[in-house]
Amino acid sequence: MAENLITLDLNQPWSERCFCVAPLIVVGTKEANGEYNLAPKHMAMPLGWSNYFGFVCTPRHRTYQNIDRERAFTVSFPSPDEVILASLAAAPRDCSDTKPSLAALPTQPASIIDGVFLQGAYLNLECELQQIIDGFGENSLIAGKILAVQVTESALRLSDLDDQDLLLQSPLLAYLSPGRYAKIAESYSFPFPEGFHQ
Ligand SMILES: Cc1cc2nc3c(=O)[nH]c(=O)nc-3n(C[C@H](O)[C@H](O)[C@H](O)COP(=O)(O)O)c2cc1C
């Protein structure tokens, strides 16, 4: 027998009433004063099968304002070992409107755009702004065109390495919204239906 379904009150945030799995990325942008900003985002995904990537951000965040001005951003995918670093990137700004926690975050320069990555991330994207779509309540979708991608050797899929072993050796970080995270090492081949094409 199917389990009872509970209808939620949409006047309350539905996304706080059950868990949803998401990636956890760190978006890098250039500030107006020439410094670099990093901020974690979990509402993020590839936009289609080609070279586009998007994430949700509010215009109140410096990340949005920087991208709107500079028209470029980086995306770092931290591994589970870097979850604290990703969290520190969300520490509040002080009275001079800077994030002191950023000084503790190791970074490395991007190769094509003027930006930085979180050091230690297993996947790095360099994006130019494609489009900002406002109007999802107080949030917006920021869509970038990917200009360059770097993957660490230990995260790179190889024809002579089993995907299951790859993930056992280099587990992925997942954000379990709201407020939890997971280290994903155990995985299974997806049971695609026979004759399935992308
Ligand atoms: C785990 C985690 C996930 C987050 N995901 C998002 C997100 O998907 N979209 C968003 O706008 N803010 C998200 N935030 C909040 C901002 O990234 C954060 O407040 C950031 O410090 C804003 O900084 P900025 O003003 O420098 O852009 C998240 C914060 C944390 C800790």
Ligand as a Chemical Component Dictionary entry (heavy atoms), coordinates in Angstrom:
data_LIG
# 
_chem_comp.id                   LIG 
_chem_comp.type                 NON-POLYMER 
_chem_comp.pdbx_formal_charge   0 
_chem_comp.three_letter_code    LIG 
# 
loop_
_chem_comp_atom.comp_id 
_chem_comp_atom.atom_id 
_chem_comp_atom.alt_atom_id 
_chem_comp_atom.type_symbol 
_chem_comp_atom.charge 
_chem_comp_atom.model_Cartn_x 
_chem_comp_atom.model_Cartn_y 
_chem_comp_atom.model_Cartn_z 
_chem_comp_atom.pdbx_ordinal 
LIG C1  C1  C 0 25.805 25.188 2.083  1  
LIG C2  C2  C 0 25.369 26.510 1.501  2  
LIG C3  C3  C 0 24.680 26.554 0.304  3  
LIG C4  C4  C 0 24.273 27.776 -0.243 4  
LIG N1  N1  N 0 23.593 27.778 -1.436 5  
LIG C5  C5  C 0 23.201 28.951 -1.964 6  
LIG C6  C6  C 0 22.544 28.996 -3.242 7  
LIG O1  O1  O 0 22.342 27.961 -3.902 8  
LIG N2  N2  N 0 22.155 30.207 -3.720 9  
LIG C7  C7  C 0 22.385 31.377 -3.025 10 
LIG O2  O2  O 0 22.016 32.460 -3.508 11 
LIG N3  N3  N 0 23.020 31.372 -1.837 12 
LIG C8  C8  C 0 23.453 30.199 -1.308 13 
LIG N4  N4  N 0 24.119 30.196 -0.109 14 
LIG C9  C9  C 0 24.386 31.466 0.594  15 
LIG C10 C10 C 0 25.475 32.344 0.003  16 
LIG O3  O3  O 0 26.373 31.717 -0.870 17 
LIG C11 C11 C 0 26.237 33.092 1.073  18 
LIG O4  O4  O 0 25.357 33.802 1.872  19 
LIG C12 C12 C 0 27.356 33.921 0.528  20 
LIG O5  O5  O 0 28.200 34.221 1.599  21 
LIG C13 C13 C 0 26.949 35.206 -0.153 22 
LIG O6  O6  O 0 28.152 35.872 -0.383 23 
LIG P1  P1  P 0 28.359 37.029 -1.405 24 
LIG O7  O7  O 0 27.547 38.229 -0.915 25 
LIG O8  O8  O 0 29.819 37.247 -1.290 26 
LIG O9  O9  O 0 27.920 36.570 -2.758 27 
LIG C14 C14 C 0 24.547 28.979 0.445  28 
LIG C15 C15 C 0 25.243 28.942 1.662  29 
LIG C16 C16 C 0 25.651 27.725 2.185  30 
LIG C17 C17 C 0 26.398 27.711 3.507  31 
# 
loop_
_chem_comp_bond.comp_id 
_chem_comp_bond.atom_id_1 
_chem_comp_bond.atom_id_2 
_chem_comp_bond.value_order 
_chem_comp_bond.pdbx_ordinal 
LIG C1  C2  SING 1  
LIG C2  C3  SING 2  
LIG C2  C16 DOUB 3  
LIG C3  C4  DOUB 4  
LIG C4  N1  SING 5  
LIG C4  C14 SING 6  
LIG N1  C5  DOUB 7  
LIG C5  C6  SING 8  
LIG C5  C8  SING 9  
LIG C6  O1  DOUB 10 
LIG C6  N2  SING 11 
LIG N2  C7  SING 12 
LIG C7  O2  DOUB 13 
LIG C7  N3  SING 14 
LIG N3  C8  DOUB 15 
LIG C8  N4  SING 16 
LIG N4  C9  SING 17 
LIG N4  C14 SING 18 
LIG C9  C10 SING 19 
LIG C10 O3  SING 20 
LIG C10 C11 SING 21 
LIG C11 O4  SING 22 
LIG C11 C12 SING 23 
LIG C12 O5  SING 24 
LIG C12 C13 SING 25 
LIG C13 O6  SING 26 
LIG O6  P1  SING 27 
LIG P1  O7  DOUB 28 
LIG P1  O8  SING 29 
LIG P1  O9  SING 30 
LIG C14 C15 DOUB 31 
LIG C15 C16 SING 32 
LIG C16 C17 SING 33 
# 
